[in-house]
Amino acid sequence: MTPAIITCAITGSIHTPSMSPYLPIDAEAIARQSVDAAAAGAAILHLHARDPLNGRPSAKTSDFMAFLPAIAARTDAVINISTGGSAVMPLEERVEGATAAQPEMCSLNMGTMNFALYPMAAQKRDWKHNWELPFLQYSDDLVFKNTPRDIAYILETFGTKGKTRFEYECYDLGHLYMLAHFAERGLAKPPFFVQFVFGVLGGIGAHPDHLDHFIATTDRLLGDQYLFSVLAAGRHQFAMGELAIERGGHVRVGLEDNLYIKRGVLARSNAELVEKMRGKVEATGRRIATPAEAREMLMLKGLDATEFAA
């Protein structure tokens, strides 16, 4: 059976520092948790940056370069940098760090959408920073802009010029058709690594029949030229991840997407989430992919072709 690629999304731009003391914020914590997640079995590390002073999402080159070389020096895991940044950032800001780093992989959101975080604002907690509560509350009027022009810009800037490949993040059915459109234009090239995203308010819900429909639709649009992975938000992370593994796909876990190891219990690290998912992969009879195997499956350019590896 094909080895299963585990991607670990280390910190993201959705959860705020007050939600968990284990969410990595500064460069040292992001680097340490990345290395530990790779040691636990993550072949790919999906990375965002944070302002080290207040934990606010950042896409600044300086914030990325504070941890990228340290990760590359301590693990051979594939480093995948977000071009989504935060939904409140303009495109030029979102891609700053990735442009400087020229990584092996970038994430690429395949459509404009509502990205609603405001239900999390209703939970009572002691907020550490004054930006957190408004950041969540104002998402009831937030549009995450990813127009065809934006997508083409990222594909041309990173893919055509920099030979970076992509994790195509598809939050709804129409995003699969947008990916097929760019494949027809020759800007998106196989093998396609398609990340099915379930459970974000504004995208499709986390239900098993939706996964099956996504697979059938992608089969029809892309044939045998793709690999799929499943990202499910919050409490759906492991249940939907197991279904992905059983259906021959791959899986993403991490504190970006889910803060809990089980109901009511915060995960103490990204590695803990990876270890739990690794156990579920191996229980099906599959094994996890190594970084070298992930590079081969996804036809990546290699760590030495990036701008941050020593």
N, C-alpha and C positions, 0 to 999 in steps of 0.2 A: 504494500500500500504506500501511496505517496506520503512522505514525511509531512507533518503538520507544522506550518510556520506559526509561531506565537509572536505577535507584536505586542509590545508593552508601551502604552502611552503614559508618560511619566508624570506630567503635571498639568498640561492643558491650559485653557483660559476660561473655564466654566466655573469650577469650584473656587471658592475664595478662602483665604487663610483661616478665617474663623470657623470653617466647617470641619476641619480636622487638623490636629497638631502634627500629623504625619505627612501632610501634603508638602512636598519639597518646594522651597521658595528660592533660597540663595543658590549660588553656583555650586558650592561644595556639596550641598544636599542633593541637588539635581544630578551631579556627577556620581556621587556615591550610590544613590538609588538606581541610577542607570546601570552602573557596573554590576551591582548586586542582582538586578533583574536579568541581565544577560547571563550571569552565572547560574541563575535559577532555571534558565531555559529559553529566554526570549532571544530570537534570532534577529529581530528588528526592534529598534528603539525609536518611538515617535516622540519628537521633542518640540516643546514650546519653551519660551524664555519668560522670566518674571523680573520685575523691578525688585532687586534684592532688599530695598528699604521698606517697601510696603506690600509686596506680593502682587501688585497689579500686573496683568498681562503686558508683555513687552515683545516687540519684534526687533529691537535694536541690535545692531551688529555687536556692540560691546557686551551686551548681556548674553548673547549666544556664545561669543568667543571666550567668555569667562569659564565655560564648562566644556565646549566641544573638544578642544585639544586634549583635555584631561581624560575624557571618555575614550577617545580614539587611542590614547596611549595605554589604556588598561583593559580594553576588550576589543575583539574583532567583530562585534555585532554591527549589523547594518544600521547606519544613522539616517533617519528619515525626519526631515525638518518640515514643520508646518508652513504652508503658504496661506492658511486660514487666519493665523494670528488670533485676533479676537474680532468678533462680528462688528464691533464699534470702530474698527480701524479702517481707513481708506486703503485701497489696494497697494499703493506705493509704500505705505508704512508696513503693511502685512508681509511684504516680500523682502524687506531690507536685509534681515539676517540670512535668509536663504540665498539671496543674491551674492552675498559676501562668501558664504560657505561653499556654494556649489556642491551640494551633497550627492550621494549616490541616489537617494530617493527624496521626493517631496510629496506631501499630501496635496490633493487638488479637489476642491469642492465643485461638484458638477451642476450646480444650479442655485439661483437666488431663492431665498426662502425666509419665512418667519423663523426666528430662533428664540423661543420663549423660555426664559429662565425665571420669570417672576414668581412662580409658585414656591420657589425656594426661599423667597423673601418673607413668606408668611411664618416660617419656623422661628420660634423665639430663641435667641442666642445673644451672647455678648459680642458685639462686632468689634474687632481689633482696629479696623481702619475705616475712616469715614467714606471711602469710595465704595465699599462693598455693598451696602444696602441699596443705594441709588442704582448701582450697576445692575443689580438683579431686578429692581422694581421697574426701571425704565425699559426693560426688554419687552414689555407689553406693546411697545410701539417701535420695535427693532426689526429692520429688514437686513438680512445677511446677504449682501450684494455679491453675486457671482454671475455676471452676465456672460453671454457668448464672447464678447470682446475681452472681458477679463480672463476667461478661460484660455482663449487663443493667445493672449499675451504671455501667460505663464507657460503654456506648452511651447511656444516659440523661444522664450527667453531661457528656460531651463532645459527643455527637451532637445530642441533643434540645435541650440548653440552650446549648451553645457553638457549634453549627453546624460542628463539626469532622467531617471524614470519615475513613475508616479504611482501613488496609492490613490486611486480614483474613489472619492468618498461620495456615495450615492444614498441620499436620505429619502428618496421617493422614486416612484417608478419612472417619472419623466426624466430623472437624472441618468437613467440607463440609456434612454433614447438620445440624450445629449452626448453621452460618451460615444455611442454608435455614430452620431453625426460627425464628431471630430475624427473618428476612425476613418470614415468615408472621405473626409477632407485630407487625410494623410498626416494630420498633426499629432494624433494619438496613435501609438504604434504598439503592436503585440510583442510579447505577451502582456495582456492587461491584468493588473492586480486590482481587482474591484472590491472595495470595502463596502459591504452592505451595512447601513447604519439604521438601527431600529431604536425607537423609544424616546427620541428627542421631540419635544413638543413643537410642532411645526413640520415634522417629517412623519414617516409612516410608523405605525405602532409595532410593538414587539410581540408578534403573534406567529406561531409556527407556519401557518398557511401563507403568510406574507413572504417568509423565507422561500418556501417552495415556489411561489409565484415569481419572485425575483430570479431564482435559478432558472426557471423555465423561460422567462423573458430574456435573460442574458444569453442562454443557449441559443435562442432564436436570433438575437442581434449579433452576437460575437462568435458563435460556433464553438470550436474547441480552442480558441485563441486566448482564453482567459483563465485565471485562478481567482476564486472568490474567498473573501474573509468576512467574518461577521463581528461587528461592533454593536453591542447593545448597552443602553444606558442604565445605570443604577442597578436595581434588583434583578433586572433581566440579563445581566452580563453572563452569568454562568449557564443558565438554562438555554439561552439562545446560542451560546458558544458551543455547548455540547451538541446541539442539533447540527451546527455547522460541521463539526468534526465527524459526526455520524454520516453526513452527506458528502464527505470527501473534501470539505473545504478547510479553511484556515481560520484563525481566531485572533482577536485583539482584546487585551485586558489592560488594566492600569488605573491609577488614581485620577487620570483625566476623566474617565468615563464612569467610575464607580468608586465610592469611598469605603465600601463595606466588604468584609470577608464573609460575613453571614448576617442574618437579620439582626439589627441592633448593635452589631459589633464592628467598630472601625478597623479596617486593615491597617496594620502597623507599618507596612511598606509595600512598594510595588512588587518586590520579590515574593512576598506572601501571596499576592494575587496570581503571579506567574506559577508559583509552585502548585497552587490549587488547580489551576487550569491544566498544568502539565499532568497532574494525576488523572484528570478526566480524559485527556488525550490518550494516555497510556492504558487506561482501563478499556478503551475501545479496541486495543490491539495495534494502534498506530504508534509511531514514535515521533518525537519532536524533530524538526529540521535544525541543522546547524546553520550558523551564518554562511558558511561556504555553500551549503546546499540551497539556501535562500537566494544567494547571489546567482547561482547557476539557473535556478528556476525562473528568476525574474530578469536575467540577462543584465545585471548591474555592472557599472563601469569599474568598481573597486574602490576601496578606501583611499588608495594612494593617488587617485585622480581627483580628490576633493581639495579644498583650499584650507583645511584645518588640520589634516593629519601631518604628523612630523615626517 
